[in-house]
Amino acid sequence: MLRFDILTLFPGLFCGVFEESIVRRALDMGLVEINVHNIRDYAPGKHRITDDAPYGGGGGMVMKPEPVFLAVEAVLGHPVASKEALEVPVILLTPQGRLFRQEVAAELALLPRMILICGRYEGFDERIRTHLATDEISIGDYVLSGGEIPAMVIVEAVTRLLPGALGDPLAALKDSHADGLLEYPHYTRPAEFRGLRVPEILLSGHHAEVERWRRREALRRTWERRPDLLGRARLTEEDRQFLRELGADV
Ligand code: 6GU
């Protein structure tokens, strides 16, 4: 069982997204637990203020440290003496974090639980980074207004890796990126659609030939579209030979 605790100023955004699909299945099967907590509930004072102007001036607002620290402590059930002593990873979602890749999803899928903190406004008070977060993750090089959609992305990518989450236990291994390559092309019936034929090899029934074709198409597609991925992919000597024929320097 993997437990996610998501800390956000907009808990309503999470209604619905986990109600469908793989995550719903995993929740029903008891493979995951997802708790969404409103950071505002932990903001002291009548007005429950969660942000303030930055010291030193300049535009924008900054997330105050206290509500975030109190929310994490409430979830853990004890005060945080130091982040080094934390037994649960506290992951800050920020464009400045390490890039979320399939390997990171696989790493997180091995954990028993984690706390995801969604940022809003112009950023977090730096003390949240330095004295509370054990990790910082970004989902890509583009700007989002908050960490909520990144948190959804992480929950979905991690959950589908949990044993039993996918109907087909081998499906996760075949996915794009699972072995560092893009997926080969897929076809289904009919064999001819508006004059467009399915590649003959797929109709041949020669299993080994089909596998060879698929591997080559995955390599070709990765070379054509994402040559940057080839450096990290797991490649055999035969793979390298084929890529060299395409002009790759591997
Ligand atoms: Cl984790 N947060 C925000 N605000 N923007 C992002 C991101 C995260 N990852 C990519 N862009």
Residues whose N, C-alpha, C, O or C-beta is under 5 A from the ligand:
A	BS01	6GU	L93 T94 P95 I137 S138 I139 G140 Y142 V143 L144 S145 G146 G147 P150
